[in-house]
Amino acid sequence: MKQRIQGFVAGAVLMALLFGTLTVSAATTRDISVMFNNIRLVVNGQLVTPRDAQGNVVEPFIWEGTTYLPVRAIADALQLPVHWDGDTQTVYLGGANVTTALPAPLPALVAPEPPPPPATPEWSPHVEPAPMPTVPVLPPVGPEIPVPLPEPLPVPVPRAQALLEAVPQFEGSTGQNTINLGIVHIHGNVFPNTIRTQGEPFSSLPVQTNGWSNHNLNGQFSSITGTIARIDGSGGGTSSISFTGDGRTLASFIVDGNTMPTDISVDVRGINILLIQIEQPGGGAYIAFVDAMIE
């Protein structure tokens, strides 16, 4: 959703740049078009609602590809004092005004005077040189045995972990729409610990279920793997499961009555907040995400 901010004063500090720095040399006024997209702010794994000094909610926005956040909300989340100096147009975080002074120059080093040469004696006594010691030559005792070098240590490989155990959801849908773990049947085989929205039997079919859940990856993982399949006994209509990272669609998969189990891999490198969505219309196929792993 795009909105216009009229009379944006660049000299006044309204928002802090999340990734980058905005520099303005003089106060000017101009119209800009920004995007409000329900941007969430998570600090150290905790969801933060940005507010101003009066407690009003201040929504972050995106302008020309850059995300802007309120300075006070960032300072409060990090428990830092914040101060605005209107005379110098300066925001202070974490302390009072700071002035930087150049260090005092080091004193110049003076090389010491070299010592005078030793006095030459009027006569030099004759001294016989000491004889060189004789080093005995030992006979060879056998062929030289090479010493093997130690084997290099193996590079540790990150191990895959169960998705909902490694990164449990911090918010999501409720009731029959809740995304959780359960036992399902696929092609007559039983699969425990499967991600889905509703367990068996499907006594309420056909009922629409749209589940979602948010997970904090904090940029520490590279991929999600598993198998997407239709649960036995569910409808044959079209359903879908999608993966969204930081507001960007990473992958989406369609399942219906003719869909065979399909192995998937979703790239989540650099993703902080992962959103999993399952949409199942009335009479649609119920989706199971089997062996969901993250590494």
C-alpha angles and dihedrals in degrees: 000000000000125000133174124240108210119210097009105189109210092193092062116077107236106145135017119226111247097202111020140003131276114209123190122179098196138014111269136167125224142145118253133180114227134179125236108196105163090268111194123214117213118182118188091341095311123115109234126199107211113230135175127234090279092052096254117145112253114197119215116234142195123237122182092341095311125110117224124201132187112264093218093052091052092047093048092048090052092040093240125145113244127203132180118210106199093186094061097025089236134144116210120201122188100003150010128292112311126202121195118221124194113246118254113263117258117249115262115261116237118205112232120245112265115249116258117261116263116266115260111239118233090238135018121216117228111250122191112227116245114254117256113248117249115241112209117229111232119214117245113270099198144308118319111262113217116229111228117232117238117261114257115254114256117254109247113246117212109250121227116246133198106274101229092040095050096042111016116194117267094196137004149132121313140213117025087344092064114123106226145136123281148142116274138173120233119180088342094306123116119233120187125199093029122159111238141129103241133026130226138309099049096216093155097056128165091043126130113240122183112179130182139174137183123220129189108228093166090205092288101116136067109196147005119216136181145108127287115209145156115256115238113255096025126116126278099233124115118279132168144207121201138185120212124185122198090337095312123111108241100177141340129196132195123215128187139155092289098047116120120209107284128198113225138188123195122195109227100166111149093006117140104180119032120197119198115195128186117189116190117170121205108291091012126135113272110235126224123193102205125197092002106191134173130198 
